[in-house]
Amino acid sequence: MKAFRIGDCIIAADLENEAVEFFCEETGSPSPGAILEMGVEEIVPESGLMIKDVINQVMDERCAWLRMGVPTELHWPFFVRKKADPN
């Protein structure tokens, strides 16, 4: 998986268009313009973890669900960092 910055969010996805589609579905907003592919070695400010560590953690969790027999989409996009809700 790769990491993409869309606005203030960081999304892990296999492809840029999957990241944009996920962003639009989850936030209910159109893509705010430029999408930046980020290096997985970059640090997520709030957690102090590298992006690749967050991706690996989520992938490990999803694999655990699969081993238990729970249907899970392994490569479904997810937020690495989501913009804080101002409310």
C-alpha positions as CSV (number, residue, x, y, z in Angstrom):
1,M,0.0,0.0,0.0
2,K,1.0,3.6,-0.6
3,A,0.1,6.8,1.3
4,F,-1.6,9.8,-0.2
5,R,-2.2,13.2,1.3
6,I,-5.6,14.6,0.4
7,G,-6.2,17.9,2.2
8,D,-5.3,17.3,5.9
9,C,-5.8,13.6,5.6
10,I,-3.4,10.8,5.0
11,I,-5.0,7.7,3.3
12,A,-3.4,4.4,2.7
13,A,-4.5,2.8,-0.6
14,D,-3.0,0.7,-3.4
15,L,-3.9,3.3,-6.1
16,E,-4.4,7.1,-6.1
17,N,-7.9,6.9,-7.5
18,E,-8.9,4.4,-4.7
19,A,-7.6,6.9,-2.1
20,V,-9.6,9.8,-3.7
21,E,-12.8,7.6,-4.0
22,F,-12.4,6.6,-0.3
23,F,-11.9,10.2,0.8
24,C,-15.0,11.4,-1.0
25,E,-17.1,8.5,0.3
26,E,-15.9,8.9,3.9
27,T,-15.9,12.7,4.2
28,G,-18.8,13.5,1.9
29,S,-16.7,16.1,0.3
30,P,-15.1,16.4,-3.1
31,S,-11.3,16.0,-3.3
32,P,-9.8,19.3,-2.4
33,G,-7.5,19.3,-5.4
34,A,-3.9,18.2,-5.4
35,I,-3.1,14.7,-4.2
36,L,0.4,14.1,-2.9
37,E,1.9,10.6,-2.8
38,M,3.9,10.5,0.5
39,G,6.8,8.4,1.5
40,V,6.0,5.6,3.9
41,E,9.0,6.6,6.0
42,E,7.4,9.9,7.0
43,I,6.2,10.4,10.5
44,V,2.5,10.8,11.4
45,P,2.5,13.9,13.7
46,E,-0.1,12.8,16.2
47,S,1.3,9.3,16.9
48,G,5.0,9.7,16.2
49,L,4.8,6.5,14.2
50,M,6.0,6.2,10.6
51,I,3.3,5.7,8.0
52,K,4.6,2.2,7.2
53,D,4.2,1.2,10.9
54,V,0.5,2.3,10.8
55,I,-0.1,0.5,7.5
56,N,1.6,-2.7,8.9
57,Q,-0.4,-2.5,12.1
58,V,-3.7,-2.3,10.2
59,M,-2.7,-5.0,7.8
60,D,-1.8,-7.3,10.7
61,E,-5.2,-6.6,12.3
62,R,-7.0,-7.5,9.0
63,C,-4.9,-10.6,8.6
64,A,-5.9,-11.7,12.1
65,W,-9.6,-11.3,11.2
66,L,-9.0,-13.4,8.1
67,R,-7.3,-16.1,10.1
68,M,-10.4,-16.2,12.4
69,G,-12.6,-16.7,9.4
70,V,-14.1,-13.2,9.3
71,P,-14.5,-11.9,5.8
72,T,-12.3,-8.8,5.4
73,E,-11.1,-6.8,2.4
74,L,-7.3,-6.9,3.1
75,H,-6.4,-4.0,0.7
76,W,-9.4,-1.7,1.4
77,P,-8.2,1.9,1.8
78,F,-8.1,3.5,5.3
79,F,-7.2,6.7,7.1
80,V,-3.7,6.9,8.5
81,R,-4.5,10.4,9.7
82,K,-7.9,12.0,9.6
83,K,-8.4,15.7,9.9
84,A,-9.8,16.5,13.3
85,D,-13.4,17.4,13.4
86,P,-13.7,21.1,14.4
87,N,-17.0,20.5,16.3
